[in-house]
Amino acid sequence: MDFLHTQSAMPESEAAAEARRLLDEWAAKPVRHHPTSFRDDTEPPAVGTAPPVRQEDHRIVPAWAAGIAVASIGVGAGITGIGCGAWLVLQGLASVSLAGVLVVTLPFAGLAMAATAIGGAISRARAAVTRNVYEGPVTHHTEIHNNTTTRGAFFARTRNEIR
């Protein structure tokens, strides 16, 4: 068996003549243009002859998608609650007058002023009054030993030891 078709069934000259005939026959045919779109303008019937068929809905939602949906609903509800609370607080603050603020903060300011006065009095009472009288010569002796060492060239580090 010749699987590679190395032997020709017809001689080379007959094969060339047959190929030329096929090409000439193909070239003589007109080029057919095929439409790329089609529009059916006929009106569909209002009621058909086939009875309606129930089409079951078998969509499967992955667990992660359901979890994200539930979490987003919860986050949205929580943010809505926080927004409503902030709105109520800001509405309350918008209706505050200066006199109302002063009346509310006056007791706190009074307590703070009293605590400051009491703290100042206690600190002054605890401060000991001492007078030191020195009699005699006072000498002050300072001795400095400075040892400087530098290491490194580019990132040099200098260490000073003062005793």
The 8 nearest C-alpha neighbors of each residue, nearest first, counted from 0:
[[1, 2, 3, 4, 6, 5, 7, 8],
 [0, 2, 4, 3, 5, 6, 7, 8],
 [3, 1, 4, 0, 5, 6, 7, 8],
 [2, 4, 5, 1, 6, 0, 7, 8],
 [5, 3, 1, 6, 2, 7, 0, 8],
 [4, 6, 3, 7, 1, 2, 8, 0],
 [7, 5, 4, 8, 1, 3, 9, 10],
 [6, 8, 9, 5, 10, 4, 11, 14],
 [7, 9, 6, 10, 14, 4, 11, 5],
 [10, 8, 7, 13, 14, 11, 12, 6],
 [9, 11, 13, 12, 14, 7, 8, 15],
 [10, 12, 14, 13, 15, 9, 7, 16],
 [11, 13, 15, 14, 10, 16, 9, 17],
 [12, 14, 16, 10, 15, 11, 17, 9],
 [15, 13, 17, 11, 16, 12, 18, 10],
 [16, 14, 18, 12, 13, 17, 19, 11],
 [15, 17, 13, 19, 14, 18, 20, 12],
 [18, 16, 20, 14, 19, 15, 13, 21],
 [19, 17, 15, 21, 20, 16, 14, 22],
 [18, 20, 16, 22, 17, 21, 15, 23],
 [21, 19, 17, 23, 18, 22, 24, 16],
 [22, 20, 24, 18, 23, 19, 25, 17],
 [21, 23, 25, 19, 24, 20, 26, 18],
 [24, 22, 26, 20, 25, 21, 19, 27],
 [23, 25, 21, 27, 22, 26, 20, 28],
 [24, 26, 22, 23, 27, 28, 21, 20],
 [25, 27, 23, 28, 24, 22, 29, 21],
 [26, 28, 24, 25, 23, 29, 22, 30],
 [29, 27, 26, 25, 30, 24, 31, 23],
 [30, 28, 31, 27, 26, 25, 32, 24],
 [31, 29, 32, 28, 26, 27, 33, 25],
 [30, 32, 29, 33, 28, 34, 25, 26],
 [33, 31, 30, 34, 35, 29, 36, 28],
 [32, 34, 31, 35, 36, 30, 37, 29],
 [35, 33, 36, 32, 37, 31, 38, 30],
 [34, 36, 33, 37, 32, 38, 31, 39],
 [37, 35, 34, 38, 33, 39, 32, 40],
 [36, 38, 39, 35, 34, 40, 33, 41],
 [39, 37, 40, 36, 41, 35, 34, 42],
 [38, 40, 41, 37, 42, 43, 36, 44],
 [39, 41, 38, 42, 43, 37, 44, 36],
 [40, 42, 39, 43, 38, 44, 37, 45],
 [43, 41, 44, 40, 39, 45, 38, 46],
 [42, 44, 41, 45, 46, 47, 40, 39],
 [43, 45, 46, 47, 42, 41, 48, 49],
 [46, 44, 43, 47, 42, 48, 49, 41],
 [47, 45, 44, 48, 49, 43, 50, 51],
 [46, 48, 49, 44, 45, 50, 43, 51],
 [47, 49, 50, 46, 51, 44, 45, 43],
 [50, 48, 47, 51, 52, 46, 44, 45],
 [49, 51, 52, 48, 47, 46, 53, 54],
 [52, 50, 49, 53, 47, 54, 48, 46],
 [53, 51, 54, 50, 49, 55, 48, 47],
 [52, 54, 55, 51, 56, 50, 57, 49],
 [55, 53, 52, 56, 57, 51, 58, 50],
 [54, 56, 57, 53, 58, 52, 59, 51],
 [55, 57, 58, 54, 59, 53, 60, 52],
 [58, 56, 55, 59, 54, 60, 53, 61],
 [57, 59, 56, 60, 55, 61, 54, 65],
 [58, 60, 57, 61, 56, 62, 65, 64],
 [59, 61, 62, 58, 64, 65, 63, 57],
 [62, 60, 64, 63, 59, 65, 66, 58],
 [61, 63, 65, 64, 66, 60, 67, 59],
 [62, 64, 66, 65, 61, 67, 60, 68],
 [65, 63, 67, 61, 66, 62, 68, 60],
 [64, 66, 68, 62, 63, 67, 69, 61],
 [67, 65, 63, 69, 64, 68, 70, 62],
 [66, 68, 70, 64, 65, 69, 71, 63],
 [67, 69, 65, 71, 66, 70, 64, 72],
 [70, 68, 72, 66, 71, 67, 65, 73],
 [71, 69, 73, 67, 72, 68, 66, 74],
 [72, 70, 74, 68, 73, 69, 75, 67],
 [71, 73, 75, 69, 70, 74, 76, 68],
 [74, 72, 70, 76, 71, 75, 77, 69],
 [75, 73, 71, 77, 76, 72, 78, 70],
 [74, 76, 72, 78, 73, 77, 71, 79],
 [75, 77, 79, 73, 74, 78, 72, 80],
 [78, 76, 74, 80, 79, 75, 73, 81],
 [77, 79, 81, 75, 80, 76, 82, 74],
 [78, 80, 82, 76, 77, 81, 75, 83],
 [81, 79, 77, 83, 78, 82, 84, 76],
 [80, 82, 78, 84, 79, 83, 85, 77],
 [81, 83, 79, 85, 80, 84, 78, 86],
 [82, 84, 86, 80, 85, 81, 79, 87],
 [85, 83, 81, 87, 86, 82, 80, 88],
 [86, 84, 82, 88, 87, 83, 89, 81],
 [85, 87, 83, 89, 84, 88, 90, 82],
 [86, 88, 90, 84, 85, 89, 91, 83],
 [89, 87, 85, 91, 90, 86, 92, 84],
 [88, 90, 92, 86, 91, 87, 93, 85],
 [89, 91, 93, 87, 88, 92, 86, 94],
 [92, 90, 88, 89, 93, 94, 87, 95],
 [93, 91, 89, 95, 94, 90, 88, 87],
 [92, 94, 90, 91, 95, 89, 96, 88],
 [93, 95, 92, 91, 96, 90, 89, 99],
 [96, 94, 92, 93, 99, 91, 97, 100],
 [95, 97, 99, 98, 100, 94, 93, 101],
 [98, 96, 100, 99, 101, 95, 102, 103],
 [97, 99, 101, 96, 100, 102, 95, 103],
 [100, 98, 102, 96, 97, 101, 103, 95],
 [101, 99, 97, 103, 98, 102, 104, 96],
 [102, 100, 98, 104, 99, 103, 105, 97],
 [103, 101, 99, 105, 100, 104, 98, 106],
 [102, 104, 100, 101, 105, 99, 106, 107],
 [103, 105, 101, 107, 102, 106, 100, 108],
 [104, 106, 108, 102, 107, 101, 103, 109],
 [107, 105, 109, 108, 104, 110, 103, 102],
 [108, 106, 110, 104, 109, 105, 111, 103],
 [109, 107, 111, 105, 106, 110, 112, 104],
 [108, 110, 106, 112, 107, 111, 105, 113],
 [111, 109, 113, 107, 112, 108, 114, 106],
 [110, 112, 108, 114, 109, 113, 107, 115],
 [111, 113, 109, 115, 110, 114, 108, 116],
 [112, 114, 110, 116, 115, 111, 117, 109],
 [115, 113, 111, 117, 116, 112, 118, 110],
 [116, 114, 118, 112, 113, 117, 119, 111],
 [115, 117, 113, 119, 118, 114, 120, 112],
 [118, 116, 120, 114, 119, 115, 113, 121],
 [117, 119, 115, 121, 120, 116, 114, 122],
 [120, 118, 116, 122, 117, 121, 115, 123],
 [119, 121, 117, 123, 118, 122, 124, 116],
 [120, 122, 124, 118, 123, 119, 125, 117],
 [121, 123, 119, 125, 124, 120, 118, 126],
 [124, 122, 126, 120, 125, 121, 119, 127],
 [125, 123, 121, 122, 126, 120, 127, 119],
 [124, 126, 122, 123, 127, 121, 120, 128],
 [125, 127, 123, 124, 122, 128, 121, 129],
 [128, 126, 129, 125, 124, 123, 130, 122],
 [127, 129, 126, 130, 125, 124, 123, 131],
 [130, 128, 127, 131, 126, 132, 125, 133],
 [129, 131, 132, 128, 127, 133, 126, 134],
 [130, 132, 133, 129, 134, 128, 127, 135],
 [133, 131, 130, 134, 129, 135, 137, 136],
 [134, 132, 131, 135, 136, 137, 130, 138],
 [135, 133, 132, 136, 137, 131, 138, 130],
 [134, 136, 133, 137, 138, 132, 131, 139],
 [135, 137, 138, 134, 133, 139, 132, 140],
 [138, 136, 135, 139, 134, 133, 140, 132],
 [139, 137, 140, 136, 135, 141, 133, 134],
 [138, 140, 141, 137, 136, 142, 143, 135],
 [139, 141, 138, 142, 137, 143, 136, 162],
 [142, 140, 139, 143, 162, 138, 144, 161],
 [141, 143, 140, 144, 162, 161, 145, 139],
 [144, 142, 162, 145, 161, 141, 160, 146],
 [143, 145, 162, 161, 146, 142, 160, 159],
 [146, 144, 161, 160, 143, 147, 159, 162],
 [145, 147, 160, 159, 144, 148, 161, 158],
 [148, 146, 159, 158, 145, 160, 149, 157],
 [147, 149, 158, 157, 146, 150, 159, 156],
 [150, 148, 157, 156, 158, 155, 147, 151],
 [151, 149, 156, 155, 157, 148, 152, 154],
 [150, 152, 155, 154, 153, 156, 149, 157],
 [151, 153, 155, 154, 150, 156, 149, 157],
 [152, 154, 155, 151, 156, 150, 149, 157],
 [155, 153, 152, 151, 156, 150, 157, 149],
 [156, 154, 151, 152, 150, 153, 157, 149],
 [155, 157, 150, 149, 151, 158, 154, 148],
 [158, 156, 149, 148, 155, 159, 150, 147],
 [157, 159, 148, 147, 149, 156, 160, 146],
 [160, 158, 147, 146, 161, 145, 157, 148],
 [161, 159, 146, 145, 162, 158, 147, 144],
 [160, 162, 145, 144, 143, 159, 146, 147],
 [161, 144, 143, 160, 145, 142, 146, 141]]
